[in-house]
Amino acid sequence: MDYGVDGDAYTMSMDSAFWIWNLVANIAYGERYDVVMPLVQSKIHFYQDQFFLKTADIDKQAEALLKKDPASKEAIDLITRFGVETGEQMTKDWRNFWMYLFARVRDGFTVTAPVKKQCVGSQRKGCTSRRVPDAAATGYSQAWYQRIVGDGDNKEHYAVPDEQVSDPTLRAANTHKILRMQKLREPIVSSSEGEGIVV
């Protein structure tokens, strides 16, 4: 078996435990810590518990072999194989965990499993045309947005015009656009008369 990978501390490799562990760690740093770290700790405990159980089993097997022959090549091979296979599998498992985390906290959102079911056949109510995960925007606080708009001449560029907020027709049209982009089919009020549009 060739255990080497084409990578080092400068050149990334998706087969390298060093890089895989760094991928997970880098997602846990910074502003996403509160969302990611509990998931990381839970996953660490899960794999640690599995590892302790498997190690206890391998220790018993190796002990039995070493009692028969203190220089047992079979015991050494058993322990070596366990270490190599565990390391390779853990690197794959941690890489998959990184992909899960990346999908969960991407683009400034915390993304979780879809809440609404996918439409089947001609069904159009209470469902979506494709699986749409629940995405909660993490973004910045309202105070931060107000500070940006209030700084210098930023209001001209960044402030939402009052009519976009106060005019029910414009607000409904904007909501309609958002829902369409999310492929949602929910009735929304499109005017002050209360007409419903199925989106």
C-alpha angles and dihedrals in degrees: 000000000000109000097178122107129202096250144082138180089295102034114061122227126183087211093059119098089208092059096040092052089047092052091057093043093051092054089052093054125091129357096358094056094105092055100036105038097065089051091049093048092048091051092047090054091047094053093038091055090049091048093052092051093048092045092053090052093048090047090055092049093047092046091054091050093046092050089059093044122007089203094047111163087194091060092049091048091048093052093043093049091049092052095047096044092045091050094048093046093046090053090052092045092048091048089054089048089052089053089051091050093046091053091045099052103028129139095004093304135110102224121199135170118301114275096198122060122239117260117255123207111322094347111130108161126084093002143082131238090236135014106283115188120220106259119191113194112231095186123136130312121267088247089058092051090049090050091052093048091046095051113101114303094339092114090074091057106032111025117104107237113251092238090059089059102035102038108085093204094053092043090051091047091052091048089049090054092049092050092047091052088052090048091237123157104206128135113248131183109256101183144009089270088068099240113168124227120196107220 
